[in-house]
Amino acid sequence: MASFSSFQPEADSAVPTLPESHSGIPPYLLEKATRAKNAVFAGRTKQVNERLRLPVIPQGISRDDFLKALEELKGELGGENVEVNDKPLKDGWYMEHPNTHDMMTILDEEEFVAGAVVYPGSTEEVVKVVKWANRWLIPVFPISMGRNLGYGGAAPRVRGSVTIDLGKRMNKILDINAQDYTCLVEPGVSFYGLHEELGKRGLREHMWVDTPDLGGGSIIGNTVDRGVGYTPYGDHWACHSGLEVVLPTGEVIRTGMGALTHDGENTWGVFPYGFGPFSDGIFSQSNFGIVTKMGMTLMPNPGGHESFMYTFPNEEDLGPLMEIIRPLRISTILENVAQLRHVTQTVIHSAAANTPVGDHTWAYYGMSYGPPHIRAYKLAIIDAEFRKIPGCRKIDPATLPEDEYFWSRDRIASGTPDIHELRWVNWAPNGAHIAFSPVSPIRGPDATKLFQLGKRLHEQYGIDFMPAFCVGLREMHLIVEIVFDRDDPEEKKRALGCLRDMVDEAAREGYGEYRTHLVLMDQVAGTYAWNDGALGKFNERLKDALDPNGILAPGRCGIWGRRYRGRGWEMGKGSEGRSEGDGVGGRVV
Ligand code: ADP
């Protein structure tokens, strides 16, 4: 590692921990995180480049006015809370991630970059920032933790936007209610952080945090982007309850029961709908508001849990297996988001025979919940069904060493955040990743069709194929992570070409993405085009009504305000390398 330190100064620093840093690692994962960091930097050859495209000023404002505007904002937030982004772009790594750009960039690294980063300390200060943005017509881009890796990280869609880093100063757990199993959090609370706090309050034995594969993201950021976890509470958006939102023009609203004038907390977390239209939906995967507080439900400890793993020998087992999984999952005999991984995701096929798991093509990871007699009932059904596939093997956990991936799945599915999942990103030097993640029914023919589609296009572009099926409840996402060397322009071009083809081909077959990276947002939004793009037009009407000057996260999820429309800002096939359009329109209000 030391040999790289001359150009990667961050390689040798200690991994930040909780509670010193709101985005730090919990002490129980420090050693593992340090090993992960060493592995990341050992494979890194990419240099920190001098900035070649400075200054970064958003279109529509002069450099002098931009700097004047930032000076004005310093007067409102304090000088230390406004930073111009003119230093070298350090990629860091998962635990020391940048808030200035996409550390896993698939374009030129100067393309999706912030012009400045600001750190509000309260909802009132967020209001000041959006009013300021309207005064100066400067695009702003909110992040909670900015660890949205694989989807653009902390980067804004519009070059030069001012990133509002909410997490740094707004990171309180405002409430944990041990009777209702609910909590109320600010943007800078990570899954690691909430899990630590439950421990401190002696509540961890009683209630669990549902955690994604990696626990460093914020609960709010992950939830508004509709991320998932692996306990039976896996659908985070479905588990949230009530928001506080700063609208792009500076009004503050609370939704659900939070809107009661009685100070709301009593029922904020226990009933998501309140009265009247359910407005929360427009604040997820959108650019209609900045979420400053959110109610979230916690899962009661079910009184026991047990991970299980089955392997299946042949690629063709996929179809019949899906037919078995569907009724088990819909009836919640399979209780959590089920993962079916292709062998290449963990080790190359030829090496599988030498691993503790043994040779296989598909591996199923699941967990059964509840006291032993309840688990035994469900596990017997699962066993009988899975064994209908010839060659199916149940893996005995006692044969698996401590660092086996199985145990990471075991922790995550029982509410203990981990950092294990980072490993496969090191598949390539300077490893970065972007996912293709279409939704389909849990049916054999659909799974097989998507698998073949992905395999064919990966072969065509010369890319390793790493598919995993994640079965939600009535649907599944195929998650295909493309791992690429972000210092290799040719490899990035192939990765993006493959992603764009997969999105288009899958959409033609009726499969749409559930979430996507900045670079694919316009294309993916464009696939939801029924009735002459009626949904997109509806989103534009909402955007123009709520954000007439279009200052909030322009282009996020393919939604552009009227000042940007018709000026070539959308990205798609043929626009590669260019993320900007040709100017912006004038003030609307
Ligand atoms: P994470 O918290 O998982 O690290 P981010 O903070 O990067 O994720 O958030 C994911 C995406 O969701 C961001 O790119 C941003 O567009 C959006 N987002 C995050 N936090 C908020 C928020 N508080 N209000 C509105 N949008 C948000």
Residues whose N, C-alpha, C, O or C-beta is under 5 A from the ligand:
A	BS01	ADP	P142 I143 S144 M145 G146 R147 N148 G153 A154 P187 G217 S218 I220 G221 N222 V224 D225 G289 I290 V291 T292
